[in-house]
């Protein structure tokens, strides 16, 4: 299992030989899903670190 993960990460960024339109579509969808997963992981971290929740903002100008 560890060897497969190592091979996966070492093959990222290498040119891919695509023969048919279906293979091209599958490749594009896989890249799209990886981008979506990366966004879903990164956004909560960004929100928590950069956009801090201010408890005093609820009280307004009282």
Backbone bond lengths (Angstrom), bond angles and torsions (degrees), N, CA, C in turn:
res aa  C-N    CA-C-N  psi(-1)  N-CA   C-N-CA  omega(-1)  CA-C   N-CA-C  phi
1 X - - - 1.451 - - 1.526 110.92 -
2 X 1.330 117.49 -43.46 1.454 120.95 179.81 1.515 112.28 -64.22
3 X 1.334 116.60 -34.25 1.462 120.93 178.83 1.525 110.71 -67.91
4 X 1.315 117.59 -37.30 1.463 120.98 178.47 1.522 111.03 -65.71
5 X 1.330 116.41 -39.97 1.469 120.11 178.69 1.519 110.09 -65.98
6 X 1.328 116.85 -41.21 1.466 120.92 178.02 1.524 110.47 -62.20
7 X 1.321 117.42 -43.11 1.463 120.99 178.00 1.523 111.77 -64.54
8 X 1.330 116.66 -37.73 1.460 120.39 179.32 1.523 110.72 -62.81
9 X 1.329 117.03 -49.43 1.458 119.90 -177.59 1.529 112.46 -70.91
10 X 1.313 118.00 -28.05 1.466 119.49 177.43 1.529 111.56 -76.12
11 X 1.340 118.25 -21.81 1.462 120.83 -178.88 1.526 112.82 -89.55
12 X 1.321 117.78 -6.39 1.469 120.22 179.72 1.520 108.98 -68.41
13 X 1.309 116.07 131.05 1.454 121.54 178.78 1.512 114.50 93.53
14 X 1.318 117.44 -8.99 1.464 120.14 178.02 1.526 109.56 -80.14
15 X 1.333 117.01 149.17 1.469 119.22 176.32 1.530 111.04 -62.00
16 X 1.315 115.37 142.32 1.461 121.31 -177.84 1.520 108.47 -111.60
17 X 1.326 116.07 131.29 1.469 120.71 176.37 1.525 108.41 -82.45
18 X 1.328 115.98 114.07 1.458 121.24 -177.74 1.521 107.88 -114.54
19 X 1.334 115.24 123.95 1.451 119.33 -175.13 1.512 114.39 -98.34
20 X 1.328 116.68 -36.70 1.458 119.29 -176.05 1.526 110.03 -123.90
21 X 1.322 114.72 169.14 1.458 120.76 178.28 1.526 111.04 -66.38
22 X 1.318 117.34 -34.36 1.462 121.09 179.57 1.524 110.27 -66.22
23 X 1.330 117.69 -41.70 1.465 120.51 177.03 1.518 110.86 -63.72
24 X 1.326 116.89 -38.97 1.460 120.81 177.80 1.521 110.45 -63.33
25 X 1.320 117.69 -45.01 1.458 121.89 -180.00 1.528 110.35 -63.47
26 X 1.340 117.63 -42.24 1.463 120.70 177.93 1.523 111.32 -62.05
27 X 1.325 116.92 -40.75 1.453 121.25 179.99 1.532 110.88 -65.14
28 X 1.326 116.76 -44.41 1.458 121.32 -179.96 1.527 110.55 -64.48
29 X 1.318 117.61 -41.58 1.468 120.48 179.24 1.521 110.55 -65.83
30 X 1.317 118.36 -37.56 1.464 120.87 178.59 1.526 110.36 -64.10
31 X 1.319 117.05 -42.86 1.465 120.70 178.13 1.529 109.58 -64.69
32 X 1.315 117.39 -40.15 1.462 121.25 179.21 1.529 110.83 -62.63
33 X 1.321 117.27 -42.44 1.455 120.29 179.09 1.524 111.31 -65.82
34 X 1.321 118.09 -37.56 1.464 120.59 177.52 1.524 110.90 -65.20
35 X 1.324 117.19 -38.12 1.463 120.53 176.95 1.528 109.73 -64.73
36 X 1.316 117.61 -42.90 1.471 121.07 179.25 1.520 111.61 -63.32
37 X 1.311 117.82 -43.49 1.466 120.94 178.38 1.524 110.07 -63.42
38 X 1.324 116.56 -41.92 1.464 119.63 177.23 1.514 112.07 -61.33
39 X 1.326 117.15 -40.71 1.461 120.62 177.80 1.525 111.02 -65.51
40 X 1.328 117.27 -43.05 1.459 120.12 -179.01 1.524 112.15 -66.24
41 X 1.312 117.84 -25.71 1.461 121.26 175.51 1.520 110.57 -82.48
42 X 1.328 117.71 -40.90 1.464 121.50 -173.43 1.527 112.71 -78.14
43 X 1.323 119.36 -33.16 1.459 120.51 -174.46 1.526 113.26 -63.68
44 X 1.345 120.02 -47.12 1.470 117.75 178.62 1.535 112.87 -62.25
45 X 1.326 116.75 -34.11 1.459 120.03 176.98 1.520 109.90 -66.75
46 X 1.328 116.80 -44.41 1.457 121.43 177.01 1.520 110.71 -60.40
47 X 1.313 117.00 -45.69 1.459 121.35 -177.71 1.525 110.78 -63.33
48 X 1.324 116.32 -41.48 1.459 120.31 -177.68 1.523 111.68 -70.47
49 X 1.315 117.95 -38.48 1.457 121.49 -175.33 1.519 113.28 -85.08
50 X 1.315 118.44 -41.46 1.454 121.19 -172.48 1.524 111.86 -92.22
51 X 1.316 116.33 -45.93 1.461 120.38 -177.08 1.530 107.14 -98.97
52 X 1.303 115.90 84.98 1.462 120.76 -178.38 1.526 109.79 -73.70
53 X 1.295 116.18 145.03 1.459 121.76 178.36 1.527 108.11 -81.98
54 X 1.317 115.79 125.23 1.457 121.70 -179.21 1.525 108.55 -102.81
55 X 1.340 116.81 111.27 1.460 120.68 -178.26 1.521 111.86 -68.79
56 X 1.328 117.75 -28.18 1.457 120.95 -179.53 1.527 112.25 -73.86
57 X 1.311 117.60 -15.67 1.464 120.09 -178.91 1.521 111.50 -69.16
58 X 1.318 117.95 -24.69 1.454 120.82 -179.76 1.521 112.01 -68.64
59 X 1.330 116.66 -33.44 1.456 119.68 -177.36 1.517 112.69 -73.87
60 X 1.323 117.88 -18.97 1.467 121.63 178.89 1.520 111.60 73.48
61 X 1.317 116.86 -138.77 1.468 122.09 -177.62 1.522 112.93 -100.45
62 X 1.279 117.84 27.77 1.475 121.62 -177.42 1.503 112.17 -71.63
